[in-house]
Amino acid sequence: MLPRDIVDQVDYLLQNSLLPIQVDGFRKSHESHSFFDRFSVLIPCFLEPVRWEVIFSCQHPYWPPDVIFAAHDSDFQPLATNSSISSILKGWDSKDPSTLLRFLVELRNEYLQYQRKRVEELKDSRLHFEVNTLESIEDLEMGLVTDGDNARVIFSIPLHELDLSKLARQSRLLLQPPNTGVVLQVCYPVQREFTSSSAVPLIKLHAPNVLREVFKVEDVRLPAWTDSMCLAEYIPKLLELLQSQIIDACASLTLRRNFIEALVPVFGRPLEAETDFGRKVSMIASAGVFTFLIHISLPLQFPKVQPTLLLQSSQHFDSQGRPISRAYEDYPWSPRWDPSEMVSRICDFITEENASFKQYCNESLQYH
């Protein structure tokens, strides 16, 4: 349990931060204290979580907190370089729930400057070249991460030139700052002696969770990194590839919606249909006295990848009270068919399969 003023600060932080800050590890500084007065925050920096310890005074919760940084950041001295942080601490208002969030945002900004300086101080000509060619990119972040004898420099590069506007309009996506698009994360291994290395960097794409409903960056096959390549060469190739796949994602979304509309004349109006992203639809069907539900899940790669059908009985239940169901991923399908043909073939398949599905349900009842 936290003192009321600190609770308000933490709640405001979690509800209003534009950054995905996490809070955990609530505990007491001393067993004799009545309240929890310290906790951990995970602050995203260059797409990596950075853990800081926030310590309030249990006896004086209206005082500003102390912050403990990681051991490898022992030379990070924000109060010596940032007057805004000092001003927040001097004018700390425990009754203003936004104070903790403003404090952590200022700390993060200063930490990013500190990390950039660490990268620039490395004796690595390759990294110096990358920093110089990338410095004009808005919201660029970089940092040096050490783990024992291993070290790596991480760049977080927002791909502002990637046009997501059509996809956002079609799917009614709400892309809110700062999570408005795709970000490229590049990790360069650094030699222990901090001399130049020709190792291939580790490259990864990141995107807001809401964007994954219509476009999964994890499925993108990244362009190959060739010898002597730099990010100034790589990023345009990546943007060209991503823009092409965004166009494909828009086309797939339109086709998924057309497919769902084509179901109505054959199966009747759906019980449920997710039309924003065109990913799921459920219908009711019957064969004589046997009534069952048809759930169709449409993949992002539709129509290249066929939907998954799930038949679910409304009359057969297992020992846990769950309706018996069966999934189908192998049935007549061609991505070249128009939506009405796709639906007609699915209807034919279900008409032939419903007797087998009913038998499967009856046998499952005997098993349970």
Disulfide bonds with the S-S distance in Angstrom:
none
